[in-house]
Amino acid sequence: MFALTVVSLLFLSATATVKATPCVAFDINWNLLAFGLDGKDWLAGTQDTWSGSGKATDVTTSGRPPFDGANTTCYLSQYANAIYVLNGDSKNPSSLYIFDAAAKSWTTQATTLGSFDTTSFDAILDHDTNVFYALSHGNLVSLNMGLLKAANSTPIAWVTDEQSPYPSSYQPVMALAQNHIHFLDVPGVSAGSADIFVIHYSYFQPQSQAYPLTNGGSFPATYGQATSFFQDNGVQQEFAFIPSDSSAVYVINVETNTTQQLAAPTIKDPKATYFASTNSLVQLSSNGTVSFLPYQEGDTSVNAAAPWSTVQSLASAAPPSA
């Protein structure tokens, strides 16, 4: 009996240590979605509703992932109006979960991983091709999602496209703009510059591209998080880079090859994740606080003065942990 009790206690202890890893995303109407937050999924609406007294809507339903992976990430397929979740299920790391944003329903797509290591990667979802590109231990791998808004019965394979020019120890920071993948904090690349992979030609450009600040400064060569600002139509043209020390937000415009420095997040959290729409940069901190920075493309003076605020509708529905 005593042995059984010890086993039971050990099981309960292990279960209690499983930590949720929620994520945030937008649908194509720029409604904010928070998945796995306080154990549920929430629809928070558009930016103009976030600061009111109302609560986000509970859209939790069957078929969802447990959101317990070590590196759970969410991506918007703009053409399909679907959210794809990578590494949302620690027991089934090859499973890719699909949330149909119109139907509010989940399905699970089987994949074969090949050389893709779900415990060590960064990835982008290309806007035009709806293909994932991930860098994992120096290997550039891809997964063609077609226009799936619900899973099919045939597993999809992660394909190793090529060996990147980076060492396997490189911790990738990847951002998408103009159908190009931008790699930041690359060893040997100067602050304020990024390496570029041209998706449609499957080609690493031999020289890095500089994106100087208007005051002559540079965003730092350091690890951090990056996320692209969407357009209502067409490919992304800008992405935000937030260093791990949360010292600032840098918005890189690949049309003008310039960078704007914006307000640092109020919550300094190296484990925070980010997602952007057309007019908002959203931070999800590790304690479950969801905050946002309003953004207007092309209006540098308004953006420079913009403050961070809490998404109150989510805080009311799913209060952050202490």
Summary of the structure (lengths in Angstrom):
residues: 322
radius of gyration: 19.6
end to end distance: 37.6
largest distance: 71.2
contacts: 1053
relative contact order: 0.13
helix: 10%
strand: 38%
